[in-house]
């Protein structure tokens, strides 16, 4: 039996398979509110057959967004707009599909242009905002300088994460994921690259983890035990003065002690201009180390586009789940084709059965050949 298509239980949630659609920013919201773009996007991803679909990085406060187009869950309007989208997506998703959401605060990487607008810091005529980080250190020389978070800032952000988690529960979302990677606010505290504080929130790893764990503890306390709770963490900052695998294991172990059910291991994003050895499955060694040493359910991500590689990652003990981002943007039917490749059963909507490869001899001709 295929390991990729075997079930897994996270807290009170049973996932029908171990394929996860990774959270992928769409930069298409209106003041944090989901739009018709999100309607078609999440309906399409819901159809995929993945056991868990995670909604994109969703800001817990307005100035916690990356761009003006980022999704948010900080107001009644945001909650209502996302509720409309999720209601439609659930109607077309296979039975048993679970929905997750990644809650985030952009920290020093906020107040940014959308990628297709240049991806730079917002100019004065583009309605920029004051960013916040662990320390007053900009992401790059031409970036906004954040102000160092005060105790009041930390209390506000912690409470915003809790409020967004409660809104997620009200929307029927079954899995909550706290973003602690990619150079955003909680990662800003964890990494010595961006944290130069001299108080109890800076210096030692224990101190640098203090605020992220305060957020983790508050979110866990606000959620029903039946809801799966996880975090995206970084396995390495790809710099000697940043997060390394030992620190990643320490964070994952601390999160497990706080009652978290899983971690997703990614990397980078907290410093520009680095040479990262990107390739198929390049995060797998970090996921494997976290899984083995921290003893928490672990999800791998990062150019895992081949079903056989995904299967091997699970059977070899490198991860418990795999997440796909760009691969699913490119081919929202990836799980269907993975099931074919691995000889596993897959529920396909009856409306599409006549185009499903087992029922259509022309399938091989319709798919582009690899070059």
Secondary structure, DSSP 4 states (H G I P E B T S, - for coil): --STTS-EEETTEEESSSEEEPP------BTTB--HHHHHHHHHHHTT--SEEEEEEEESSGGG-SSTT--B-SSHHHHHHHHHHHHHHHHHSPTT-EEEEEEE--GGG-SB--GGGTSSBPPGGG-----EESSS--SSTTSPPPEEPPHHHHHHHHHHHHHHHHHHHHTT--EEEEE--TTSHHHHHH-TTT----STTSSSHHHHTHHHHHHHHHHHHHS-TTSEEEEEEES--SSTTS--HHHHHHHHHHHHHTT--EEEEE---SSSS------TTTTHHHHHHHHHHH-SEEEEESS---HHHHHHHHHTTS-SEEEESHHHHH-TTHHHHHHHHHT------GGGGGGSGGG-TTHHHHSPPP-
